[in-house]
């Protein structure tokens, strides 16, 4: 296996950090491979810290801790204080770092926790799209699908949330409700809201955790 030069490792870490969060274990593995099989863990630790120092000084990478829920909290203190903390915590492991140990690194161009916020926006947009598809599919099926007892029962059940809300609104404001022009569109819009919220809840519950 070809051994990477220190500068090549640093460039690759910075490039990878712009796309993903970097764990110390992964960087230590890179250094271990670059030093060769005779390198001790002390050698790996010292070289890793030496390679990290200029990247942290330049702000190209930032040290952070992973919080419950997937957000990152940037470490406080000077670069030297952060490196001393990494060195101390690494020594305390008394083994090679593994996934989640000691520290994570995020790119300087990405705010701490940005990955979690992006994920949250994606979940929100996905839930809205799913709400549109679900409500429109129910509406079109009611209009165009061949009549059958099963179809009627299923679609009535699926369309019921919007119809129930519209009925409640009609009871409060009698000038709106079934029979009033636009009531079908109102049910469609209400179903969109209901199913978007339902999809959002489902996606939040079942989304992968870090």
N, C-alpha and C positions, 0 to 999 in steps of 0.2 A: 504494500500500500504506500502510495506517494505521501510523504510528509509535507504538510502545508507550512509555509513560512509564517512567522508571527504577523507580519503586515497583512497577509492574505486572510488569516483568521480574523483579524480585526475588521477588515472590510466586509467579510462575510457576515460577521455578527451584526454589524450596523445595518447591512442590507436586509438580513433576516428579521431584525428587530423592527423594521418599518412595517412588516407584515404580521409578525407574531410576537408573543411574549416569550422571552428567553429565560430558561431556568439555569441556575449555576451548574447543575449536574451535566447539562448538555454542553456547556462551554468547557467544563473540566474534562469531559470526554474528548473534546477536540484537542485540547492541550495535551492530554495523555497520549493520544495517537501521534501528535506531532513530535513529542519528545522520545517516543519509542518505549519498548518493553522494559528497559532497565531503569526508567525514571521512577523515583519514589513518590509517594503521595505528597511529601514536603516539596519536592521539585515541582510537581503539578500545581500545588497551591501557590507557590511563589511566582511561577510563570504566569498563571492565570491572573493574579493580582497585578502583576507588572503590565499585562496586556490591557487590563481593565482601566488602569489609572488614567492614561491619556484620553480614553473614550469618555470616562466620567468627567474629567477636567473640561473637555470640549463640549460636554452636554449632548454628545451623540447617543449615549445610553444613560439611563437613570435607574438607580437601585430602588426597588419597591417591594412591599410585602403584599401578599394576596389575602384579601379579606373575604369573609363569608359572602356568597352571592356573586363572586367573580370580579369585584372591583379591586383596584390596586391603590395602596396608600404609599406615596413616595416617601422614601427615607429622609429624615432630617439630618442636619449636620454637614460638615465639610467632606470633601472627597476622602481625605485621609482618615477622618473618623469613620466613614462608611467602610473603607477598605479594612481598617482595624477591626470593625465589627464582623465583617465577612471572615477575616482571618481567624478571629477568636471563635466564632460559631462553627466554622469549618473544622478547626482543631477539636472542638468539643464533641463533634460527631464520632471521632475515632474510627472513621471508615470513609469510603468514597461517598460523595454527595449523591443522593438519588432524587427522584422527581419530587419537587416541592420543598426540598431542603434549603435552608439558610436565606436565600434571596432570589428575587426575580429581577429581570431587567426589561425596561420598555424604552422605545426609541425616544430621543429628545423631542422629536417633532410631534409626538402623540401625547396628549394630556393623560395623566394618570386616570385610570378607569375608563378611558375612551372606548376600549373594546366592549365593555359592558354597556355603555350608552348606545353604541352603534347597534349592538345586539337588541337592545330594547326598542330602538326605532324600527328595526327590521321586523320584530315581532308585532309591533303596532300596525305597520303597513300590511304585513301578511294577514293579520286578523281582519283588517278592513277589506282586503281583496277577497278573502274567504267569505266574509259577510255579504259582499256584492254577489259573488257567484252563487251562494246558497239561496239568497232571497230571490234573485232573478230566475234561477232554475226552478224554484217552487212556483213562481208566478207564471212562467212559460208553460210549465207542465199542467197547471190548472187550466190554462187557456187552450193549449193545443193537443195535449195527450188524449188518446181515445178514452171514452167513458168506461168506467168499471167500478164495481163496489169497492174493490181493494184500492184502486187509485184514489177514489174519492175519500176513503177513510184515512189513507196515509197523508194525502195532501192537506186535508182538513186539519190533521194533527200538526203538520209542519207549519201551516199558515196560522195556526191558532194564536201564537204570541202577539202578532200584529193586530189580529182581529179583536183579541181581548182588550188590548190597550185602546184601540179605537172605540170599542164599545164603552169603555170607562170614560173616555173623553166625551163621547156622545151623550152619556148620562149627565155629565157635568155641564156641557154646552150643547143643547139639543139641536142647534142649527148645523152641527157637523155630525156625520155618521153615515152608515150604509144607506144608499139611496141618494146621497148627495153627490153631485159630480166630483170626481177626484178621490172618492173614498177608496177605490181599488189601489190608486197610487199611494194613498196614505198608508194602507196596509203593507204595501211593498216597502215603503220607506221605514215603517216601524219594524218590519221583519229584518231589514238591513241592520238597524241599530241593535236589535236583540241578538241576532246571530253574530254580529261583529263582536259584541261583548262576550258572547259564549265562546267564540273562537279565541279571543284574547285570553280569557281565563284558562282555557285548555292548553294553549301554547305556553303560558306562564308556568302552569303546573308541570307540564311534561317536557319542558325544554331541558337540554343536557346541561349538567352542572360541571364546573371545572374541577 
